[in-house]
């Protein structure tokens, strides 16, 4: 994680929102897929005070050796946000 704090605003279909502050992050590579996991807490709105975890797998569009100098330029896939009681 390049920043010591990362903030995300989640907007729900019913118009409510949650403000999530992430305080830590880890990355790991599993079977060629880079997985980023951010951990934090909901500080405002729905779920205030609850812990939150964002998981994002990055599926590279190039061979891993092609991005050694430039880093990951893009990916495709899904992201999961879990807000726990």
PyMOL commands that set and color helices and strands:
alter all, ss='L'
color gray80, all
select helices_A, chain A and resi 64-67
alter helices_A, ss='H'
color red, helices_A
select strands_A, chain A and resi 6-11+17-30+33-45+51-60+75-76+79-84
alter strands_A, ss='S'
color yellow, strands_A
deselect
rebuild
show_as cartoon
